[in-house]
Amino acid sequence: MDLRVGPPQYSNIKVVQYAASSLYWIGKPFFLLLSGFFLIAVSLLWFIGNTTLKLFNQIGKFLTLPLPVKRPTIKLPAIPQISWPHPAFPKIAFPNRFKIALFLLLSVGIAGYQTWVLVLKDLPQPGELVTRDQIVSTKIYDRNGNLLFKIYRNQNRSLVKLEDLSDHLKQATIAIEDADFYSHPGFSIRGISRSIYRNTTRGELTGGSTITQQLVKNTLLSPEKTIIRKVKEVVLAIQVEIAFTKDEILEMYFNEVAYGGAAYGIEEASLLYFGKHASELTLAQAALLAGLPKAPTTYSPYGANPQLARARQLEVLSRMAQDGYITQTEADEATNETLTYVPQKTDIKAPHFVMYVRQILVEKYGERVVEEGGLEVVTSLDLAIQEKVQEIVTNEVNKLSALRVSNGASLVTNPKNGEILAMVGSTDYFASRNGNYNVTTALRQPGSSIKPINYSYALESGKYTAASMLSDSPITYHSAGTEPYTPRNYDSSFRGNVSLRTALGSSLNVPAVKVLASYGVDKMIEQAQKLGITTWNNPRNYGLSLTLGGGEIKMTDMAVAYGTFSNYGKRVDLQPILRVTDYKGKQLEDSTCDVEGDFTTHYPLLTTVHASEATAADTCGKQVLDPRAAFILTDILRDNDARKPVFGNNSLLVIPDHKEVAVKTGTTQNLRDNWAIGYNQDYAVLTWVGNNDNSPMGRVASGVTGATPIWNKIMRYLLDGKPNHSWEEPAGLVKTEICPATGTLPCEGCGKKMEYFISGTEPKNRCV
């Protein structure tokens, strides 16, 4: 079967092309000579010269001497005159008709040249078809190449190669749009004649455009419909035919033409209407799409008159059969094929994460580049994890309706490199009421989940150890200009003297406030900033309740802080983007960051790394916390015995077969926020439940209801089938036997247990 998709050998095409090119360059010198500008310039110069000469003559008359000077007269002999012969030239009388014809010819020539100059003024170069910045959609992928979303302003376009398109699609397009495509020099005399006739009889400047002209019109010229623009279109079409092969022109056409809605280019049209790549189209589908460019809105199957799309498809199939591209049998089979269209919808996966990444891209590259620059963005997200986490959050929040809980969120990261593996900003992004509200980036109060930051400074300072005894007893703080502050525990009870390990593990409020009061709020704020908290900028706004969650934070910041604990004190900022390239393949960004680790290097107490030094530009593994303090903190948060007094022995904070998992809960005093944040070496999982409008929930119980069941299910899913990894003890750490009741070295009659200490802070005295 004759496919006729390759260019036939037509020698006359080259003749026309070379002739057009030659006329262009030969005629160029005459454009200036015959242009109105040149004639005006010559006339102006003549006028100036003639006027100047007359002026000098008049001046000479006034400068003649008033009295003549008498001189002697000398008479010379008469010289006979010499007469020269005068040649006789024949007079040629031109007929009046010849004079009229010559005048008309010169007039038409001058007018033609001036028109040609007008047409060529500011005419684009054909090479701009490949050097220009095309409008191409930005695509966001997960780490495994799954498409999450396409970002575009008005034109959704993806580029394809001609060889990746089916022969049926090429044939259908040529048959209905430009049957002589492979034989004309860029324009069609028949088409132009038809266009002129319609312009004369109906006042319409439409039709007559070849595929090459359509390409030129859509890419290099302005959209107005004028005769001058039409002439420019023809001239450029000829030049494009000289500069490019037919197949190159056809490929550019397929990538440029509009197919309806935001679909520009055949690839996006195929995905929009049929949900498949252009290389996978059937004959019937190809015929439908080939008929759209003439009038995308009119012939759209999604439009007001879908029967017009059907009629146009049949017209394309008929043309293909007439031109011999397909048999009548094939045309009939395609006619009888039932086309199934993809329902129109917003196709977006992991929407909260996509919008989070989009904002980062806009801040870095600008809105226009993101919407039209064709960025290829590979993110850190794992779509399989994302979908599972979304399912868990939605299902668990639905179970909490009786407790007046309407929303939940979760963030999963890899603490070693900061990569975001899942981001669920709400139970349903498309919900009518604040569904697109992203809790992971919103300001919320953290409750007791902020306590590890306070205790990290206490341990790092050397003033406290895990064995330090703290008083869990009533206390009231008085400060000038403020009301007295009396901290209370979650259950409103007191336990007397407890170790720091127990106070943190059981999330006791009163000991945490007393520890903070011993060195001041400023120290906790600076420690938080070093660890990644970005929202505490004015210490005067906070008091001792800061350690109980009195300052708003972002979940994304908490992921960085808890990731620092997991990394033995090395802070790694979140890395949602792995790579960015443009549509031409140029790499713009590679943000991969992998923290590997010898964390055993001695690190002095009271690090001199301040918040101002822990900048986002240099945090890929930047040490901001003593690794020994980070290790002890993690050991406390994974200690089920330390949390047993409040949470019991078998709470949902325990992950079976994974004793390495550390976790901390948090509930605000007004029951507006409930958290569970936990981690091991490979994952940090942060979960939250509450209400977008900040209305209080019912009595959620940390470790039993609220965010903890969500956290438990996510962590179990992530660690299913994976081995338990023990935490490596950093250098400068000692393990000493103590008396748990006093925190000192054990004495007779005192119980014994092993405890970690930063070298030099271990107890020296025994209990008495």
TORGU-895204 format. One record per residue (C-alpha): x negated, y negated, z; residue in one letter. Coordinates in steps of 0.5 Angstrom, whole numbers, plus 500, padded with zeros to 3 digits. Last residue first. Layout:
XYZa...
***
This chain:
454484701v454484693c447485690r443479688n439478681k445478676p443478669e443471666t435471663g437476657s444475655i448479659f452486657y456490663e455497666m460499671k460501678k464501684g462498691c461502697g453501697e451495693c452494686p448488683l453482682t459481679g463481685t469486684a466489678p459491682c454491676i450496672e446492667t446492659k441487656v441482650l435479647g435482641a442484638p446490639e449493633e457494633w459501632s463502626h469507626n470510619p475509614k481513612g486508614d482502616l486497612l493500613y492500620r490493620m496491617i501495621k497492628n498485625w505485624i506489630p502483634t506477631a512478634g514484639t509488644v502485644g505478646s512478648a517474644v522471648r527467643g524463638m523455639p525450633s518448630n522447623d518452619n520457625n515462628g511468627v503468625w498474623t491473622l487479620v479479619a476485616y470488615d466488621q472488625n477483626y483481630g488475631i495476633a499469634w506467636n508459635d514455637r515459644l515452648n508455652q505457645t503464644t497467643g494474642t486476641k483482638v477486637a477492633v471497634e475502638k477504631h480511632d487509634p488501633i490498640v493491640l500495639l499496647s497503650n494501656n498496659g498488656f497484662v492489667p490493661k487487657r480488660a481496660d482495652n475492651d475490644r476482645l471483651i465486646d467481641t465475646l459479648i457480641f458472639a454470646a448475644r448472636p448465639d453461635l452456629v447461625q449459617k451465613g453461607c455455611t450450607d455446603a461446608a457442613t454445619a450440621e455435623s458440628a451441632h446446631v441445637t443452640t444452648l440458649l435460644p436465638y432471638h432475631t437481632t442479627f439482621d444482616g447481610e452475609v454476601d456469598c459469591t461462589s459463582d461456578e462453571l460459567q461458559k465463556g468459551k475459555y471456561d468460566t470460574v467465579r468468586l474463588i477464595p471463599q472461606l466458610d461463613v459462620r453466623k455467630g454475630y458475624n464478627s464472632f463467626t469471622g473469628y472461627a472462619v479465620a481460625m480455620d484458615t490459620m490451621k489448628i493444632e491442639g494444646g493451645g491454652l484451651t486444649l491444655s485441659l486434655g486432648y487426644n481422646r477428643p479425636n477429630n480436632w483438625t477441622t475448626i470451623g465454628l461448629k467444630q470448635a464448639q464440639e471440641i469445647m464441649k468434649d473438653v469438659g464442663y467445669s474443666a473448661l472454666v478452670k483451664v481458662a481461669p489458669v491461663n490468663l489472657s488479659s482480655g479473657l480473664a478480665t472479662r471473666l471477672s477476676v478473683n486472685g491475681r496469680f503470677s507465672s508471667d504467662y499464667n500456669r496450669p498444673t497437670y498431674p501425669e496421666t494414667g488416671a487424672s489429677h489436676y493441679t491448682i494455683p489461683s486465678d479464681s473466676l468471678m462471672s461478670a462476662a457471664t457464665y453458666k448460660g451455655s452461650e457464655l461458656a461456649y464462647s469462652y472456649n472458642i475465645p481461648k484459641i488465641s491463647s496458643g494457636p499450635q500449628r498445622l499448615a494452611t496459613t503457614v504455607n511452605y513455599n520458602g522451605n529453604r531456598s527462598a522463593f515463597y519469601d516471608t511465608s504463607g502470605v494470603m490476602a483478600l480471602i473472601e469469607g462473606n461478612k468476615p472479609n479476610t486477611v491472612l498473615s505469615a512469618g518466618n525466621s525468628v531467632r529473637l535477634a532475627s526479629l527485625k527481618n520478620v517485620e520487613n517480610t510481614v509488612i511487604e507481604q501485607v502490602k503486596e496482598q492488599i494491592a493484589l486484592d484476592l477474591s479470585t476470578v478463575v478463567e479455566l482453559g481446560g489444559e492444566e486445570v481440566v487435566r488435574e481434576g475439576y473440584k479437587e484440582v480447583l481447590i489445589q490451584r487456589v492454594y497454589m495461587v494463594f502461596h504464590p501471590a503473584k507468579i511469573d516464573t522467569k525468563q528475562p523479557v527480550y529487548t530487540l534493537t531496531e536496525n533491521t526494522a528500519e531497513d525493512a521499512e526502507t525496503q518497503t513493506i508487504y511487497g512480496d520482496q520486502a516481506m521476504r527480506s523481513l523474514v530473512e532478517l528475522q531468521r538471521a537474528r534468531a540464528l544469532q541467538p545460538n544456544a537458545g533464548y533468541p529461539s531459532y533452533t528451538t522454535p524450528a519452522k514456527p520461529l520466523g513469524a516471531l522475529l518478523a513480528a518483533q521487527a514490525l512492532t508488536l502491540e496486538s500480540a500482547h506485550k512481555g517481549f519474548y514470553l508475552l508475544s509467544a503467549e499471544e502467538i499460539g503455543y509458548a511452553a518452550g518455543g513458538y508452537a502453532v495453535e492460536n495463530f493457525y486457528m486465526e489463519l484458518i478463519e481468515d482463509k474461510t472454513f469448510a472447503i479449505e478444511v476439506q482440501i487440508a484434510l486430503v493433503v494431510e491424509k496424503v502426508k499421513r500415508i507417506i509417513t512422518k508420525e505426529p498424529s493428525l487433527l491439530t498440529n498436522k491440520v494446522l500445518q496443512q492449512t499453513i502450507t506444508s512442502g517441507g519434510t519426509l527426508e530420505g535424501r534423494t527420494t524424500n527430498r524430491y517428494i517434498s519439493r514436489s509437494i511444495g510446488r503442488i501447494s496444498f489447501g486450495p492455493h491462492s490466499y496462502f500462496d506465500a506460505d510460511e515466510i511471507a504468510i507469517t510476516a504479512q499476518k504479523l505486519h497486519d497487527s493482530l486483534d482482527e485475528l482473534k486471540v486464544l491463550s496457550r501455555n502448552q506442556n502442563r498449564y497454569i497461568k498466574f496472578l493476572l490482575n482482573g480486580n478480584r485477583d486473576y487465575i488463568k488456566t492455559s488452553v489445550i483445545q477441546d474439539r468442536t472448532v477444529l473438529e469440523g474438519p472431520q477426522p479420517l478414520d479410513k480415508l487414506v486406506l480407502v484411497w490406497t485401495q482406489y489407487g491400487a484398483i486404478g493402477v491395476s485397471l490401467l496396467l491391464f488396459l495398457a497391456i491389452k492395448f500393447r498386445n493389439p486387440f483382435a476383433i472377431k466379427p459376430f456371425a448370427p446362428h440360424p436355427w435348424s429344426i430337426q424332423p420329428i420321428a414318430p413315437l414308439k412307446i415302451t412299456p415299463r420295467k423298473v430298475p433294481l438298485p434305486l439311485t441314492l448314492f449318485k444323488g449324494i455326489q451331486n449334492f456335494l458338487k453343488l455345496t462346493t460351488n456355492g461355498i467357493f463362489w461366496l468366498l470369491s465374492v467376499a475376497i473381492l469385496f475386501f480387496g476394494s474395487l466394489l467398496l471404493f466404487f460407491p465412494k467415488g462420486i462423493w470424493y470426486l465431487s469434493s475435489a471438483a468443488y475445491q478445484v473449481v473454488k480455487i479457480n475462481s480466485y478473488q483475493p483473500p485479505g492480508v494483501r497489505l497493498d500500500m
***
